[in-house]
């Protein structure tokens, strides 16, 4: 009995690490749903599969490449503040490369390797998409377009990209770098783990002071109350009200006119309005000059 228990314990101890290295292979279970969409019931999916059709501008396949991408929490440990990551954050290939991606998910949750910005006439919604649920492997093939361009690669599961699962793929020389690629480019909003509590409090106070404040009088208490907002909000409301009231009149006035006729009519109307406004001042000036001449010898 003791011997059997010992054998069972040893089998548990040694089978754990080995089992952790085994991944479910979706490739042998995928069903083709047409238009490059393959899927199985175990949580594996390929969207945008294209192993044969050349993108416009590609006379032939320049080279055939394969790349293995691992995804999981452990790959984010070298990026402070990140939760998930790929093991590679930047990929580079020649234009018109036939590329097969082997995607290995090492976490017990769902992850994706999704590439955006591809030509929509060939790739539905302009993307190539690999998805694997739990520890598993899935593969897909696409043909990269011609030209130098940088494509976004990320996991589209909620908050996974924001938490670090993001990369860039450069075709040819690319057309620049994307922001917030872990270990490659600076974050748009960098995390600061060295700031002390007093420093954070001071920053919050500065941010609060930078918010525009407008003083108003509370009719109930008769006190001055500070309100956040724009001083132009009242003027904007009045302008919108005038516009709504004038819209029917303007519609009837300009009905049937060409653009040139409407502009000429508007200029003439403005001249008349200026004349009406200036006329009282002109009469007042003439009256003043007349009285001045009578007073002076």
SERO-4910 file (N, C-alpha, C, O; in steps of 0.05 Angstrom, whole numbers):
BEGIN
 pado doro    nc1    nc2    nc3   cac1   cac2   cac3    cc1    cc2    cc3    oc1    oc2    oc3
  Unk    A     17    -24      0      0      0      0     17     25      0     12     44    -15
  Unk    A     38     25     17     56     48     18     71     52     -8     75     74    -17
  Unk    A     78     29    -20     92     30    -46     74     43    -68     84     59    -84
  Unk    A     49     35    -68     30     46    -88     26     76    -84     26     91   -104
  Unk    A     24     85    -58     21    113    -53     46    129    -62     44    151    -73
  Unk    A     70    117    -57     95    130    -65     96    134    -95    104    154   -106
  Unk    A     88    112   -110     88    113   -139     69    135   -149     75    150   -168
  Unk    A     45    136   -136     25    156   -145     35    184   -140     31    201   -156
  Unk    A     48    188   -116     58    215   -110     80    223   -129     80    246   -138
  Unk    A     98    205   -136    119    212   -155    108    218   -182    118    236   -196
  Unk    A     87    203   -190     76    208   -217     63    236   -218     64    249   -239
  Unk    A     50    245   -196     38    271   -195     59    293   -196     57    312   -211
  Unk    A     81    289   -181    102    309   -180    116    313   -206    122    335   -214
  Unk    A    121    291   -221    136    293   -245    118    297   -270    128    306   -291
  Unk    A     92    292   -268     75    296   -291     66    325   -293     59    334   -315
  Unk    A     66    340   -271     57    368   -272     73    385   -291     61    396   -309
  Unk    A     99    388   -288    115    404   -306    114    395   -335    114    411   -353
  Unk    A    113    368   -339    111    358   -366     85    366   -379     84    373   -403
  Unk    A     63    363   -363     37    370   -374     35    399   -381     21    407   -400
  Unk    A     49    416   -366     48    445   -371     60    452   -398     54    473   -409
  Unk    A     78    435   -409     91    440   -435     74    430   -458     81    436   -481
  Unk    A     52    416   -453     36    406   -475     13    426   -482      0    436   -464
  Unk    A     10    431   -508    -10    449   -517    -30    435   -535    -22    418   -551
  Unk    A    -55    442   -533    -75    431   -551    -70    443   -579    -67    467   -582
  Unk    A    -70    425   -599    -64    434   -626    -91    437   -641   -104    417   -647
  Unk    A    -98    462   -646   -124    467   -660   -122    461   -690   -143    456   -702
  Unk    A    -98    461   -701    -95    458   -730   -109    433   -741   -119    433   -764
  Unk    A   -108    412   -726   -119    387   -736   -150    385   -733   -162    367   -743
  Unk    A   -162    405   -719   -191    404   -714   -206    427   -728   -231    428   -726
  Unk    A   -192    445   -741   -206    468   -753   -224    460   -777   -217    443   -793
  Unk    A   -247    472   -778   -266    468   -800   -266    493   -817   -268    516   -807
  Unk    A   -265    489   -843   -265    512   -862   -293    522   -867   -310    507   -877
  Unk    A   -298    547   -859   -325    559   -863   -326    578   -887   -345    592   -892
  Unk    A   -304    577   -903   -303    594   -927   -292    621   -923   -293    631   -900
  Unk    A   -282    634   -944   -271    661   -943   -248    664   -923   -245    684   -910
  Unk    A   -233    642   -920   -210    643   -902   -216    642   -873   -200    649   -856
  Unk    A   -241    633   -866   -249    632   -838   -250    603   -829   -266    587   -840
  Unk    A   -232    596   -810   -231    569   -800   -236    570   -770   -227    588   -756
  Unk    A   -250    549   -760   -257    550   -731   -263    522   -721   -271    505   -737
  Unk    A   -258    517   -695   -266    492   -683   -282    497   -658   -284    520   -650
  Unk    A   -292    476   -646   -309    479   -622   -293    482   -596   -304    486   -575
  Unk    A   -266    480   -599   -249    481   -575   -238    509   -570   -221    513   -553
  Unk    A   -247    529   -585   -238    557   -581   -215    566   -599   -202    585   -592
  Unk    A   -211    552   -621   -191    560   -640   -204    573   -664   -225    565   -673
  Unk    A   -191    594   -675   -202    608   -697   -180    621   -714   -161    632   -704
  Unk    A   -185    620   -741   -168    634   -760   -186    650   -778   -205    640   -789
  Unk    A   -181    676   -781   -196    693   -799   -177    707   -818   -156    717   -810
  Unk    A   -184    708   -843   -167    721   -863   -145    703   -874   -125    713   -884
  Unk    A   -149    677   -872   -129    658   -883   -127    662   -913   -147    662   -927
  Unk    A   -102    666   -923    -98    669   -952    -70    659   -959    -50    672   -953
  Unk    A    -69    635   -970    -44    622   -977    -38    622  -1007    -17    613  -1016
  Unk    A    -57    633  -1023    -54    630  -1052    -57    656  -1068    -43    660  -1087
  Unk    A    -76    674  -1060    -82    698  -1076    -62    720  -1071    -58    728  -1048
  Unk    A    -49    730  -1092    -30    752  -1089    -44    778  -1085    -63    784  -1100
  Unk    A    -35    795  -1067    -46    822  -1065    -39    838  -1090    -18    833  -1103
  Unk    A    -55    858  -1096    -49    875  -1119    -21    888  -1116    -15    899  -1094
  Unk    A     -5    888  -1137     22    899  -1136     43    878  -1131     67    884  -1134
  Unk    A     35    854  -1124     55    832  -1120     54    814  -1145     34    801  -1151
  Unk    A     77    814  -1160     79    797  -1184     83    768  -1177     75    750  -1191
  Unk    A     96    764  -1153    101    736  -1144    107    737  -1114    111    759  -1103
  Unk    A    108    714  -1102    115    713  -1073    145    717  -1071    161    702  -1083
  Unk    A    154    737  -1055    182    744  -1053    197    722  -1037    220    715  -1044
  Unk    A    185    712  -1016    197    691  -1000    176    679   -982    155    691   -977
  Unk    A    181    655   -972    163    641   -954    176    639   -927    198    630   -923
  Unk    A    161    649   -907    171    651   -880    152    638   -860    127    638   -864
  Unk    A    163    628   -837    146    619   -815    157    632   -789    181    636   -786
  Unk    A    139    639   -772    146    651   -746    129    639   -724    105    635   -728
  Unk    A    141    634   -701    126    624   -678    124    646   -657    144    657   -649
  Unk    A    100    652   -649     95    673   -630     83    661   -605     62    648   -606
  Unk    A     95    666   -582     84    658   -556     70    681   -543     79    704   -545
  Unk    A     48    675   -529     33    696   -515     27    687   -486     21    663   -482
  Unk    A     30    705   -467     24    698   -440     33    719   -420     46    738   -426
  Unk    A     24    714   -395     30    733   -374     60    735   -368     71    756   -362
  Unk    A     74    713   -370    103    713   -363    119    731   -381    141    740   -373
  Unk    A    110    736   -405    125    752   -424    122    782   -418    136    799   -429
  Unk    A    104    789   -400    100    817   -392    116    824   -367    117    848   -359
  Unk    A    129    805   -354    143    810   -330    166    830   -333    173    845   -314
  Unk    A    177    831   -357    199    850   -362    190    878   -368    206    897   -372
  Unk    A    163    882   -371    152    908   -376    135    917   -352    112    909   -349
  Unk    A    147    934   -334    132    942   -309    105    953   -315    101    970   -332
  Unk    A     85    943   -300     58    953   -303     42    939   -324     17    944   -326
  Unk    A     54    921   -340     39    907   -361     30    880   -349     43    869   -331
  Unk    A      9    869   -360     -2    843   -350      2    821   -370      7    798   -362
  Unk    A     -1    826   -397      2    806   -417     21    816   -439     24    841   -442
  Unk    A     33    798   -454     51    806   -475     56    783   -494     53    760   -487
  Unk    A     65    790   -518     77    770   -537    106    767   -529    118    784   -516
  Unk    A    119    745   -538    147    742   -533    164    759   -553    188    763   -549
  Unk    A    151    769   -574    164    786   -594    147    811   -598    122    808   -602
  Unk    A    159    834   -598    144    859   -601    147    872   -628    133    891   -635
  Unk    A    165    862   -644    169    874   -671    177    852   -691    194    836   -685
  Unk    A    163    852   -714    168    833   -735    175    849   -761    165    870   -766
  Unk    A    194    837   -777    202    850   -802    203    829   -824    216    808   -822
  Unk    A    189    835   -847    189    817   -870    189    833   -896    183    857   -896
  Unk    A    197    820   -917    197    833   -943    169    835   -954    151    820   -946
  Unk    A    164    855   -971    138    857   -984    132    831  -1000    150    819  -1010
  Unk    A    107    824  -1001     97    801  -1016    107    774  -1005    110    754  -1019
  Unk    A    114    774   -979    122    749   -965     98    732   -959     78    742   -949
  Unk    A    101    706   -964     80    687   -955     88    679   -927    108    665   -922
  Unk    A     72    687   -907     79    685   -879     60    666   -865     35    669   -866
  Unk    A     71    646   -851     55    628   -834     62    635   -805     85    634   -797
  Unk    A     41    641   -789     45    647   -761     35    624   -744     12    616   -746
  Unk    A     53    614   -727     45    593   -708     42    607   -681     61    616   -669
  Unk    A     17    609   -672     11    624   -648      6    605   -624    -11    587   -626
  Unk    A     22    609   -603     20    591   -580     11    607   -555     25    626   -547
  Unk    A    -11    600   -544    -22    613   -520    -13    597   -496    -19    573   -494
  Unk    A      1    610   -478     11    596   -454     -5    602   -429      2    593   -407
  Unk    A    -26    618   -431    -43    624   -408    -68    607   -409    -75    595   -429
  Unk    A    -82    607   -386   -107    592   -384   -131    609   -391   -154    604   -382
  Unk    A   -127    629   -408   -149    646   -417   -145    649   -448   -127    638   -459
  Unk    A   -163    665   -460   -163    668   -489   -144    691   -497   -144    712   -485
  Unk    A   -128    686   -518   -111    707   -529   -113    707   -560   -122    687   -572
  Unk    A   -105    729   -572   -107    732   -601    -81    744   -612    -67    758   -598
  Unk    A    -75    738   -637    -54    752   -652    -69    763   -677    -74    749   -696
  Unk    A    -75    789   -676    -92    802   -696    -76    824   -710    -64    841   -697
  Unk    A    -76    823   -736    -61    843   -752    -81    860   -768    -99    850   -781
  Unk    A    -78    887   -765    -96    906   -777    -84    920   -801    -60    921   -805
  Unk    A   -102    933   -817    -93    950   -839    -88    937   -865    -77    950   -884
  Unk    A    -95    911   -868    -90    897   -893   -111    905   -914   -132    915   -906
  Unk    A   -106    901   -940   -125    910   -961   -152    894   -958   -152    870   -957
  Unk    A   -174    909   -956   -200    897   -950   -211    881   -974   -228    864   -969
  Unk    A   -202    887   -998   -212    871  -1021   -202    842  -1019   -213    824  -1032
  Unk    A   -182    837  -1003   -170    810  -1001   -174    798   -973   -178    774   -970
  Unk    A   -172    816   -953   -175    807   -925   -200    819   -913   -201    844   -909
  Unk    A   -221    804   -906   -246    815   -895   -240    833   -871   -226    825   -853
  Unk    A   -252    857   -872   -248    877   -851   -219    886   -848   -212    898   -828
  Unk    A   -202    879   -867   -174    888   -867   -157    876   -846   -138    888   -837
  Unk    A   -164    851   -837   -148    839   -816   -143    809   -819   -158    795   -833
  Unk    A   -121    800   -807   -114    772   -805   -115    765   -775   -103    780   -759
  Unk    A   -128    743   -768   -135    739   -740   -130    710   -732   -140    692   -745
  Unk    A   -114    706   -710   -110    680   -698   -120    681   -670   -115    701   -655
  Unk    A   -135    661   -661   -146    661   -634   -144    633   -622   -149    613   -635
  Unk    A   -135    632   -596   -132    607   -582   -141    610   -553   -133    629   -540
  Unk    A   -158    591   -544   -168    591   -517   -152    572   -500   -150    548   -507
  Unk    A   -141    582   -478   -125    564   -460    -99    556   -473    -93    565   -495
  Unk    A    -83    540   -459    -57    531   -469    -61    515   -495    -70    492   -495
  Unk    A    -55    528   -518    -60    515   -543    -44    528   -565    -32    549   -561
  Unk    A    -44    515   -589    -29    525   -612    -47    526   -636    -64    509   -640
  Unk    A    -44    547   -652    -60    550   -676    -42    564   -697    -26    581   -691
  Unk    A    -46    557   -723    -30    568   -744    -47    579   -766    -69    569   -771
  Unk    A    -37    599   -780    -51    611   -803    -31    624   -822     -8    630   -814
  Unk    A    -39    627   -847    -21    637   -868    -34    661   -882    -58    662   -887
  Unk    A    -18    681   -888    -26    703   -905     -4    712   -923     19    704   -918
  Unk    A    -10    728   -943     10    739   -961     11    769   -956     -9    783   -960
  Unk    A     34    779   -948     37    808   -941     35    825   -966     45    817   -987
  Unk    A     23    849   -964     21    867   -987     48    878   -995     67    875   -980
  Unk    A     49    892  -1018     74    905  -1026     76    932  -1012     58    941   -997
  Unk    A     99    945  -1016    103    972  -1004    114    971   -976    113    950   -963
  Unk    A    124    994   -967    134    997   -940    112   1007   -921    103   1029   -924
  Unk    A    105    991   -902     84    998   -884     87    984   -857     97    961   -856
  Unk    A     79    997   -835     79    986   -808     51    979   -800     33    996   -801
  Unk    A     47    954   -793     20    944   -785     18    939   -755     37    930   -743
  Unk    A     -5    944   -745    -11    939   -716    -17    909   -713    -33    898   -727
  Unk    A     -5    897   -693    -11    870   -684    -18    871   -654     -3    884   -639
  Unk    A    -40    859   -647    -48    861   -618    -68    839   -612    -77    824   -629
  Unk    A    -75    837   -586    -96    820   -577   -121    837   -572   -119    857   -558
  Unk    A   -143    830   -584   -167    846   -584   -186    840   -560   -207    852   -558
  Unk    A   -178    821   -543   -194    816   -519   -193    841   -502   -172    854   -500
  Unk    A   -215    848   -489   -217    873   -474   -194    877   -455   -188    860   -438
  Unk    A   -180    900   -458   -158    909   -441   -132    894   -445   -112    901   -432
  Unk    A   -131    873   -461   -106    858   -465    -85    875   -479    -61    874   -472
  Unk    A    -93    891   -499    -74    908   -513    -64    930   -494    -40    935   -493
  Unk    A    -83    942   -480    -75    964   -461    -57    953   -440    -41    968   -429
  Unk    A    -59    928   -433    -42    916   -412    -17    903   -423     -3    889   -409
  Unk    A    -10    908   -449     16    901   -459     17    883   -483     38    879   -495
  Unk    A     -6    870   -491     -5    851   -513     -8    866   -540    -29    866   -552
  Unk    A     15    878   -548     15    895   -572     42    893   -585     62    892   -572
  Unk    A     42    893   -612     67    892   -627     64    906   -654     42    915   -660
  Unk    A     85    908   -669     84    920   -696     98    902   -715    118    889   -709
  Unk    A     87    901   -740     99    885   -761    105    904   -784     88    917   -795
  Unk    A    131    905   -791    140    922   -812    144    906   -838    159    887   -839
  Unk    A    131    915   -859    135    904   -885    154    923   -899    150    947   -901
  Unk    A    176    912   -910    197    928   -921    210    945   -899    218    934   -878
  Unk    A    213    971   -904    224    989   -884    203   1000   -865    210   1015   -847
  Unk    A    177    993   -870    156   1004   -853    152   1034   -860    166   1045   -876
  Unk    A    132   1046   -847    128   1075   -850    127   1089   -823    111   1106   -818
  Unk    A    145   1081   -806    147   1093   -779    141   1072   -757    135   1049   -763
  Unk    A    143   1082   -732    137   1064   -709    110   1072   -697    102   1095   -698
  Unk    A     97   1052   -686     72   1056   -672     77   1063   -643     97   1054   -632
  Unk    A     60   1078   -630     65   1085   -602     58   1063   -583     42   1045   -589
  Unk    A     70   1063   -560     64   1045   -537     69   1016   -544     54    999   -534
  Unk    A     89   1010   -560     97    982   -565    116    975   -543    138    987   -541
  Unk    A    110    956   -525    127    950   -502    156    944   -510    161    927   -527
  Unk    A    175    958   -498    203    954   -504    213    965   -530    237    964   -536
  Unk    A    195    977   -546    203    987   -573    199   1017   -574    217   1032   -581
  Unk    A    175   1027   -567    169   1056   -568    157   1064   -541    147   1048   -526
  Unk    A    159   1091   -536    150   1102   -511    119   1100   -509    105   1102   -529
  Unk    A    110   1097   -484     81   1096   -479     70   1125   -482     83   1144   -475
  Unk    A     45   1127   -492     32   1153   -495     29   1165   -468     34   1189   -464
  Unk    A     21   1149   -448     18   1159   -421     36   1140   -404     28   1118   -396
  Unk    A     60   1149   -398     79   1133   -384     71   1129   -355     62   1148   -342
  Unk    A     75   1105   -345     69   1099   -317     94   1107   -300    117   1103   -308
  Unk    A     88   1120   -277    110   1129   -259    108   1113   -233     90   1118   -217
  Unk    A    127   1095   -229    126   1079   -204    145   1090   -183    147   1078   -161
  Unk    A    158   1112   -189    177   1123   -169    166   1147   -155    178   1157   -136
  Unk    A    143   1157   -163    131   1180   -150    121   1174   -122    110   1153   -117
  Unk    A    126   1192   -104    117   1189    -76     88   1200    -74     78   1213    -92
  Unk    A     75   1194    -51     48   1203    -47     46   1234    -47     28   1244    -60
  Unk    A     65   1248    -34     63   1278    -36     65   1288    -65     52   1307    -72
  Unk    A     82   1275    -81     86   1284   -109     60   1279   -125     52   1295   -141
  Unk    A     47   1256   -120     22   1250   -133      0   1269   -125    -16   1278   -142
  Unk    A      0   1276    -99    -20   1296    -89    -16   1323   -102    -35   1337   -109
  Unk    A     10   1331   -104     16   1357   -117      7   1358   -146     -3   1378   -156
  Unk    A     12   1335   -160      4   1334   -188    -27   1336   -191    -37   1349   -209
  Unk    A    -41   1322   -173    -70   1323   -174    -80   1352   -169   -100   1360   -181
  Unk    A    -66   1366   -151    -74   1394   -145    -70   1412   -169    -86   1429   -175
  Unk    A    -48   1408   -183    -42   1424   -207    -63   1418   -228    -72   1437   -242
  Unk    A    -70   1392   -232    -90   1385   -252   -117   1398   -245   -131   1407   -263
  Unk    A   -124   1399   -219   -149   1411   -211   -150   1441   -216   -170   1451   -224
  Unk    A   -127   1454   -212   -126   1483   -216   -127   1490   -246   -135   1512   -253
  Unk    A   -118   1472   -263   -118   1478   -292   -145   1475   -304   -149   1483   -327
  Unk    A   -165   1465   -289   -192   1462   -300   -206   1490   -299   -206   1502   -278
  Unk    A   -218   1499   -321   -231   1526   -322   -254   1527   -302   -270   1508   -301
  Unk    A   -256   1549   -287   -277   1553   -267   -291   1579   -272   -278   1600   -277
  Unk    A   -318   1580   -272   -334   1604   -275   -350   1609   -250   -363   1590   -240
  Unk    A   -350   1634   -240   -365   1641   -216   -393   1649   -224   -398   1663   -243
  Unk    A   -413   1639   -208   -441   1646   -212   -454   1650   -185   -444   1641   -165
  Unk    A   -477   1663   -185   -492   1668   -161   -515   1648   -158   -531   1646   -176
  Unk    A   -516   1635   -135   -538   1616   -130   -562   1632   -122   -561   1646   -102
  Unk    A   -585   1629   -136   -609   1645   -130   -621   1636   -103   -634   1653    -90
  Unk    A   -617   1612    -95   -628   1602    -70   -614   1613    -46   -626   1623    -27
  Unk    A   -587   1612    -46   -572   1620    -23   -560   1648    -26   -551   1660     -6
  Unk    A   -561   1660    -50   -549   1686    -54   -519   1686    -51   -507   1707    -44
  Unk    A   -506   1663    -56   -477   1661    -52   -464   1656    -79   -477   1646    -98
  Unk    A   -439   1663    -80   -423   1659   -104   -415   1629   -105   -403   1620    -86
  Unk    A   -421   1616   -126   -415   1587   -128   -396   1583   -152   -400   1595   -173
  Unk    A   -375   1567   -149   -357   1561   -171   -367   1538   -187   -374   1517   -176
  Unk    A   -368   1542   -213   -378   1521   -231   -357   1516   -252   -346   1535   -263
  Unk    A   -352   1491   -259   -334   1484   -280   -349   1486   -307   -372   1478   -308
  Unk    A   -335   1496   -327   -348   1497   -353   -337   1520   -370   -318   1534   -361
  Unk    A   -347   1524   -393   -338   1544   -411   -355   1569   -408   -379   1568   -405
  Unk    A   -342   1593   -410   -357   1618   -408   -373   1624   -433   -390   1642   -433
  Unk    A   -368   1608   -454   -382   1612   -479   -407   1595   -481   -420   1596   -502
  Unk    A   -413   1579   -461   -436   1561   -463   -462   1576   -467   -479   1568   -482
  Unk    A   -466   1599   -452   -490   1615   -455   -492   1627   -483   -514   1627   -494
  Unk    A   -470   1638   -493   -470   1650   -519   -476   1629   -541   -491   1634   -560
  Unk    A   -465   1605   -537   -471   1583   -556   -500   1576   -557   -511   1572   -578
  Unk    A   -513   1575   -533   -541   1568   -532   -558   1590   -546   -576   1583   -561
  Unk    A   -551   1616   -541   -566   1638   -554   -563   1637   -584   -582   1640   -599
  Unk    A   -538   1631   -593   -533   1629   -622   -548   1607   -635   -559   1610   -657
  Unk    A   -550   1584   -621   -565   1562   -632   -595   1568   -634   -609   1561   -653
  Unk    A   -605   1582   -613   -633   1590   -613   -640   1608   -636   -660   1605   -650
  Unk    A   -622   1628   -640   -627   1647   -662   -626   1633   -689   -642   1638   -707
  Unk    A   -607   1614   -691   -605   1599   -716   -629   1582   -722   -638   1581   -745
  Unk    A   -640   1570   -701   -665   1553   -705   -688   1571   -713   -705   1563   -730
  Unk    A   -691   1594   -701   -713   1612   -707   -710   1624   -736   -730   1628   -750
  Unk    A   -685   1629   -744   -681   1642   -770   -681   1622   -793   -684   1630   -816
  Unk    A   -677   1596   -787   -675   1576   -808   -698   1576   -827   -694   1575   -851
  Unk    A   -724   1575   -817   -747   1575   -836   -747   1599   -854   -753   1597   -878
  Unk    A   -741   1623   -843   -741   1648   -859   -720   1647   -881   -725   1654   -904
  Unk    A   -696   1638   -873   -674   1636   -893   -680   1615   -914   -673   1619   -937
  Unk    A   -693   1594   -906   -700   1573   -925   -719   1583   -946   -716   1577   -970
  Unk    A   -739   1599   -938   -758   1611   -957   -744   1632   -975   -750   1634   -999
  Unk    A   -726   1647   -963   -713   1669   -977   -695   1658  -1000   -695   1669  -1022
  Unk    A   -679   1638   -994   -660   1627  -1013   -671   1604  -1030   -656   1593  -1046
  Unk    A   -696   1598  -1027   -707   1575  -1042   -706   1580  -1072   -715   1601  -1081
  Unk    A   -695   1561  -1087   -693   1563  -1116   -670   1579  -1126   -665   1579  -1150
  Unk    A   -654   1592  -1108   -631   1608  -1117   -607   1590  -1121   -604   1569  -1108
  Unk    A   -589   1599  -1140   -563   1586  -1143   -545   1596  -1120   -552   1615  -1106
  Unk    A   -522   1583  -1118   -503   1592  -1097   -494   1621  -1101   -492   1636  -1082
  Unk    A   -489   1628  -1126   -480   1656  -1132   -502   1676  -1125   -496   1697  -1114
  Unk    A   -527   1669  -1132   -549   1687  -1126   -553   1690  -1096   -559   1712  -1086
  Unk    A   -550   1668  -1082   -553   1669  -1052   -532   1687  -1040   -537   1702  -1021
  Unk    A   -507   1685  -1050   -485   1702  -1039   -490   1731  -1045   -487   1748  -1028
  Unk    A   -499   1737  -1070   -504   1765  -1078   -527   1776  -1061   -526   1799  -1052
  Unk    A   -548   1760  -1056   -570   1769  -1040   -561   1774  -1011   -570   1794   -999
  Unk    A   -544   1757  -1001   -534   1761   -973   -517   1786   -971   -520   1800   -951
  Unk    A   -501   1792   -991   -484   1817   -990   -502   1841   -991   -497   1861   -976
  Unk    A   -522   1840  -1008   -540   1863  -1010   -555   1867   -984   -559   1890   -975
  Unk    A   -563   1845   -971   -577   1847   -945   -559   1859   -924   -568   1875   -908
  Unk    A   -534   1851   -924   -515   1862   -904   -510   1892   -908   -509   1907   -889
  Unk    A   -509   1900   -934   -506   1929   -940   -529   1945   -928   -525   1966   -916
  Unk    A   -553   1934   -932   -577   1948   -922   -576   1950   -892   -583   1970   -880
  Unk    A   -569   1928   -879   -567   1927   -850   -547   1947   -839   -552   1961   -820
  Unk    A   -523   1948   -853   -503   1968   -844   -513   1996   -848   -509   2013   -831
  Unk    A   -528   2001   -870   -539   2028   -875   -559   2036   -854   -559   2058   -844
  Unk    A   -576   2016   -846   -596   2022   -825   -582   2029   -798   -591   2046   -784
  Unk    A   -561   2014   -792   -547   2018   -766   -531   2044   -767   -529   2057   -746
  Unk    A   -520   2052   -790   -503   2076   -791   -519   2101   -793   -510   2122   -785
  Unk    A   -543   2099   -805   -560   2123   -811   -565   2140   -786   -561   2164   -787
  Unk    A   -573   2129   -762   -578   2146   -739   -553   2161   -730   -555   2184   -721
  Unk    A   -530   2148   -732   -505   2161   -724   -498   2184   -743   -488   2205   -734
  Unk    A   -504   2180   -769   -499   2201   -788   -516   2226   -782   -506   2248   -783
  Unk    A   -542   2220   -777   -560   2243   -771   -551   2257   -745   -553   2282   -743
  Unk    A   -542   2242   -726   -534   2254   -701   -509   2271   -705   -507   2293   -693
  Unk    A   -490   2262   -721   -466   2278   -727   -473   2303   -742   -462   2325   -736
  Unk    A   -492   2302   -761   -500   2326   -776   -513   2346   -758   -509   2370   -760
  Unk    A   -530   2336   -740   -544   2354   -721   -524   2367   -703   -527   2391   -697
  Unk    A   -504   2353   -694   -484   2364   -676   -468   2385   -691   -462   2407   -680
  Unk    A   -460   2380   -716   -445   2399   -732   -461   2425   -737   -451   2447   -737
  Unk    A   -488   2421   -742   -505   2445   -747   -506   2463   -722   -504   2487   -725
  Unk    A   -511   2451   -699   -512   2467   -674   -485   2480   -668   -484   2502   -658
  Unk    A   -464   2466   -674   -437   2477   -669   -432   2501   -686   -421   2521   -677
  Unk    A   -441   2500   -712   -437   2523   -730   -454   2547   -721   -445   2570   -725
  Unk    A   -478   2542   -710   -494   2565   -700   -482   2578   -676   -484   2602   -673
  Unk    A   -470   2562   -659   -458   2573   -634   -433   2589   -640   -428   2610   -629
  Unk    A   -417   2577   -658   -391   2591   -663   -396   2614   -682   -412   2612   -701
  Unk    A   -382   2638   -678   -385   2661   -695   -373   2656   -723   -374   2674   -740
***
